[in-house]
Amino acid sequence: MTETWPVAVLGATGYVAGELLRLVAAHPHLDLAAAVSESQAGKPIGETFGHLAPVYRDTRFSAADALPDLLAVVPRMAVFCAAPHGAAAAMVDTVLNQAAATGTEIRLVDVSADYRFAGAQDYASVYGHAHGAPHRLGEFASGLPEHVVGTPARHIGHPGCFATAMLLAAVPLVKLGLIEDDLFVAAVTGSTGSGRTPLATTHHPVRHSNFYAYNPLGHRHAPEVMNLIEQATGRRPRLHFVPHSGPFSRGIQATLQARLTSPVDAADVRASLAEFYADAPFVSIVGGTPRLKDVVGSNHAQLGAACDGESVAVFCVIDNLLKGAAGGAMQWLNRLVGWPEHTGLGAPGTGWI
């Protein structure tokens, strides 16, 4: 299928939304129909995202009430939802109701947490509030494209950025039976992972030249990761996760450690990882330890491994805004529509960002 699809981005002013808009501009089969933002409706996209001004010179943000008219004149539409956790569920429900009323075919990928859990109670127990559209959960599947065969649902809830890095490292080890059931992960994220709204923890004088853990052994991505490991492997290991804030803008470096079920060396682990991801266009296995600057600015992930005979450490680096959010979402949309998964995502990392 090579026809052009119109695409709408909901919650279009955050960092992930900016990356989605950038990817849409370079995608050969997508045409931006609406960048929805109530707070910036009517204002040029280039005022919020100066780097996008050259490709969206005359394009302005839309209010949500413009969507029904757009849906009424197209047979199909792709939708990305980049609204915040808690707000996305109801927004998605509204769009799907509007599409049903106009007979418009929709393929939607949500990058919030609202459609990552199969059950409303599971979501509420992690996020502390009721789900905004529990009747829609059955229409969504969650998981990384590398770990899910085919198109398991009409719509996708993309895993979080920390979750993406952890899953890429953990799933092959668990599925191949290489490790025991306790996973220890320390991961560091850049400040863009905290979103566009300034917070005390992302204020530049606090973040610059600083490094610290937060929510140790209690981060909300842990239940999500354990659910998706179980979904992909049939096993549910125990995850002990300590996230850290790093003094940089983009990227995640995750180190996973576990005890081996039998002695192997690092070369064996790398060979197992390479075979597992042989058909995954965005996952590479490297010797030594992977570096953030080799993937930041791209949808690529790199994995490395080390062993001491009793335990293994697997290292994963990704761009949190791309492979961990917008790029992974685009992978899913490509698959949902029937395009090659790498379409519009081939750019390498920037190297010196």
PyMOL commands that set and color helices and strands:
alter all, ss='L'
color gray80, all
select helices_A, chain A and resi 15-26+45-48+50-52+64-71+88-102+120-127+134-139+145-147+161-175+191-194+204-207+221-233+266-276+292-294+322-337
alter helices_A, ss='H'
color red, helices_A
select strands_A, chain A and resi 5-10+30-36+76-81+105-110+140-142+155-157+182-189+212-213+238-245+252-259+283-285+301-307+311-318
alter strands_A, ss='S'
color yellow, strands_A
deselect
rebuild
show_as cartoon
